[in-house]
Amino acid sequence: MSEERAKLIRRGRNVEIASLIYNITEVTISLTAGFMTGSSALISWGVDSIVEANSAAFMIWQLNGEAKGINERDKRKRKKIALGVLSGAFTIAVLFICYEAISKFISQETASMSWWGIGILLVSLVVNPMLAWGKYRYGKKTDSATLKYDAIDTMICEYQTIVVLIGVGLVQWQGWWWADPVAALLIVPYVAWEAYESGRDAWQVQIDEEDNDE
């Protein structure tokens, strides 16, 4: 591996480290605010942030291995494990979000206001595009399919952030109690798609064959 490629991989890893730290912050604030106010949308968004943090952690593990110059077979093995774990985490997130939203529909419970929750959503509107840009930039420079894939996931989080903000806003300023669980359910198709795609990609990785798509 050339010194230039190793440097780019380390920079891509640093972006993932920043992503991990920020996603842990998202999880802490959104879940705390969500459970305190009874907001399905905030809780579901926080659960998805757990998955994103998990993704960042495994990306760091994969990129660390590549930066250390591990052999191609071990690279493929790390890629397969990372994608498989990610698929499982997304699937669990889908089940939890559906349970949480349907429970709110049954109880017709109205979520209360949380400026902390709204605040982290607004911050994420700015931070997520920056993280996605960094992941895609170094993914393109290193021809890393997994980094570019993670960049797309981060931009899907941006969409989810907008949906949750709208849902929380409609509850607070229009009194539409149902907007909160609807916002949570609107996240489901994208998380389910991520579960399918990451699972499919994990299945397609052949550990004992040459793989140039790293």
Disulfide bonds with the S-S distance in Angstrom:
none
